[in-house]
Amino acid sequence: MKSIAVAGSLVLDITPIIAFGSHLSLDGGSQAYLDQIETSIGGCVGNTGIALHRLGFPVTLIGKVGDDTFGYMVRDVISRSGCHASIIMAEGESTSSSIILLPEDGNRIILHKKGASNMLAANEIIMAIPEGVSMLHLGYMLNLGQLWMDAENGLIPLLKEMRSSGITVSADTSSIKRGDIDLAYHRSTLEAVLGHCDIFMPSVSDVCPLYPEYFACDDIPGAARHFIECGAAIVLIKDGSNGMYLQTACSDRISRIGSIFRSPDQIERWTDKSLWRKAPDVKDIISTTGAGDVAVAGFLAALLLDSPLSAEEAVSLSTALAGISLGSRDATSLIPDISGVLPAVMNYQSSSRI
């Protein structure tokens, strides 16, 4: 198995568990009784990174926390997970945290404080990457403060250095408010970043405000092709319960994504692919928290195997693991070793090609 570093947003998730018979209401003056309050780590580092660790891959988690109580809690959880990590503690800062409310339909409401994760610097990421890492996944790019807001001097040089070192670069983004006055900046920055990014895996909700010409008419394939034209080699667009769409580039671009593919046959299996995959039918959804991050972990896992899966198999693994994650309140506690899910994925043949 190849190794991966996962850097970016690292969050303490706090989930109140509503007592049976009690009712959650956000109306003023209301009260709900709790059975318990659960804590776990989230963000892309806590979700994608830990999911890859549970699947059995060598992972290095890279993130930043504050020197507050939450920061010590995050470091303790990561330490007990057994995952290799470089967690920087920012003096005088608060740890990124979320309060996750779970209505009866399982579609969570998140109250989020950005905190120290927003201050992660390029040199901190570079210094934390172990020798021999094959891939860097950079998650929630818009939450990375100056790395994003001064991308020409922060994010883009970081990605250039990674790729010049032979490291495959993967990234996703985070949600953008429709009223954000910097939409033009976000769009131009994203397109500049994609020129130095091998794998891009946004959610529809993340990029919809930036590309209304595609998403207002549900033209997800058109958006994916646009991201390929901007420079990405592989684009996976996640659309929640609707499933996900994969688009890949020509063989020349696929061959230039680091050491992931080691033979012409592997490159051919990923060249010029376009396919939809439906979301799994999960009857008892406990929470959707982190399901998209786990989908990312599954997709990257397919590429990190000694013999990478085909594009079709990779999307199947991604959707299968996302479905598994829906059965727990956190994102990763039900994720098995990859040997426990690969046989079913390899036998799944219902891919729909465009």
Salt bridges, closest charged atoms under 4 A:
GLU38 OE2 - ARG329 NH1 3.19
ASP76 OD2 - ARG80 NE 2.94
GLU124 OE2 - LYS64 NZ 2.92
ASP172 OD2 - HIS137 NE2 3.38
ASP180 OD2 - HIS186 NE2 3.16
GLU191 OE2 - ARG187 NE 3.48
GLU191 OE2 - HIS226 NE2 2.78
ASP198 OD1 - ARG163 NE 3.21
ASP198 OD1 - ARG253 NH2 3.04
GLU213 OE2 - ARG187 NH2 2.76
ASP252 OD2 - ARG256 NH2 3.31
GLU312 OE2 - LYS273 NZ 3.53
GLU312 OE2 - ARG353 NH2 2.81
GLU313 OE1 - ARG269 NH2 3.61
